[in-house]
Amino acid sequence: MKKIVALTGAGISAESGIPTFRDANGLWEGHDIMEVATPEAFERNPTLVLEFYNQRRKAALSVEPNAGHLALAELEKHFEVSVITQNVDPLHEKAGSSHVIHLHGELFKSRSTATDQVYEMEGWELNPGDCCEKGAQLRPHIVWFGEAVPMMETAIEEALSADIFLVIGTSMLVYPAAGLINFVGEEVPKYIIDPKMPELPSRPNLHKIAEKASTGLPRLAQSLIQQYGK
């Protein structure tokens, strides 16, 4: 059974109604990212940061996977599929994908500021005074600017093992995630799906599909099933 590795970004979630990370003004939901997405911001104003992510979780509860998410999950019937996502929402899992690597953390998990122990959240709120067993404040389980990306080595291993590599809804400007395509073998078919096609160096077996994930991915999935699937 061939292995598909898919790298997904904000574009696929945006189609479900989750705002992209930054708008044209460099803001995220009206906030400067340096106010809500850095370790320094959390140290300076934890209440603001916690409330910001509370609102992101509350909003995420009302959105559903779109046809792009569902097409990736459907591919598991015919391929081994690994999804490497830059998104922190749970839409891939909600669609049925069973092997999802979250490079930038997970919105509905928290983490101890003392031990880095990760916890599943029961609701959508994480507030000042919510602590781990050792009495340390819990923080969002999000990789903030300036922090290491702990799942990157795992993602590289997946890219190295790909028989087919997909890039969906990402600008390919955010590193280190954007560098994953460099670990994919030259002989491996690579498909880029995005209405705003990212600029990439020329490379063998690169196919560009200038469409949204919700339309381009279901068609590509059917093509891959016919060509390579079992």
Stockholm file with secondary structure:
# STOCKHOLM 1.0

chainA/1-230         MKKIVALTGAGISAESGIPTFRDANGLWEGHDIMEVATPEAFERNPTLVLEFYNQRRKAALSVEPNAGHLALAELEKHFEVSVITQNVDPLHEKAGSSHVIHLHGELFKSRSTATDQVYEMEGWELNPGDCCEKGAQLRPHIVWFGEAVPMMETAIEEALSADIFLVIGTSMLVYPAAGLINFVGEEVPKYIIDPKMPELPSRPNLHKIAEKASTGLPRLAQSLIQQYGK
#=GR chainA/1-230 SS CCEEEEEECHHHHHTTTCCCSCCTTSEETTEEHHHHSSHHHHHHCHHHHHHHHHHHHHHHTTCCCCHHHHHHHHGGGTSEEEEEESCCSSHHHHHTCSCEEETTEEEEEEEETTTCCEEECSSSCCCTTCBCTTSCBEEEEECCTTSCCTTHHHHHHHHHTCSEEEEESCCSCSTTGGGGGGGSCTTSCEEEECSSCCCCCCCTTEEEECSCHHHHHHHHHHHHHHHHCC
#=GC SS_cons         CCEEEEEECHHHHHTTTCCCSCCTTSEETTEEHHHHSSHHHHHHCHHHHHHHHHHHHHHHTTCCCCHHHHHHHHGGGTSEEEEEESCCSSHHHHHTCSCEEETTEEEEEEEETTTCCEEECSSSCCCTTCBCTTSCBEEEEECCTTSCCTTHHHHHHHHHTCSEEEEESCCSCSTTGGGGGGGSCTTSCEEEECSSCCCCCCCTTEEEECSCHHHHHHHHHHHHHHHHCC
//
